[in-house]
């Protein structure tokens, strides 16, 4: 018989997709105030992997990945997704978002995104939020799965997550000492 135990806390990250600088900076400030200290911010990159957000936010989109400093219990992810939804709503006009925020976490074994949409590979976590298994760690790197969003499966994105995993491992080692 296995003995239940709590898993290690995880590193929280978020992806922000936006067009205009003002809502992006406002959302970053709210994330820092309401979720936690931002440890790292990847410079904005053109987001052109899908036109899904163009109807709502517009053309000429950018994406920034941010990493939070603190470790979080995994079970807090649904509440964090609900908080990011509130932040999106704060920067919406006429029910149209000006920034999209997708939180997730990095563990030693995988990268999980929070979503409000269920699907076969998404596990319900409560409060209307699902956990999307996005990347799995195997043979020294995170690897995409057949359902991984193409931008998350790109080598440059995986490289960022691998670096952040190393950062996370160091934090875990320091906690043990």
Buried (B, 14 or more C-beta within 10 A) or exposed (E): EEEEEEEBBBBBBBBBBBBBEEBBEBBBEBBBEEBBEBBBEBEBBEBEBEEEBBEEBEEEBBBBBBBBBEBBEBEBBBBBBBBBBEBBEEBBEEEEBBBBBBBBBBBEBBBBBBBEEEEEBBEEBEEBBBBBBBBBBEEEBBBBBEEBBEBBBBEEBBEBBBEBBEBBEEBBEEEEE
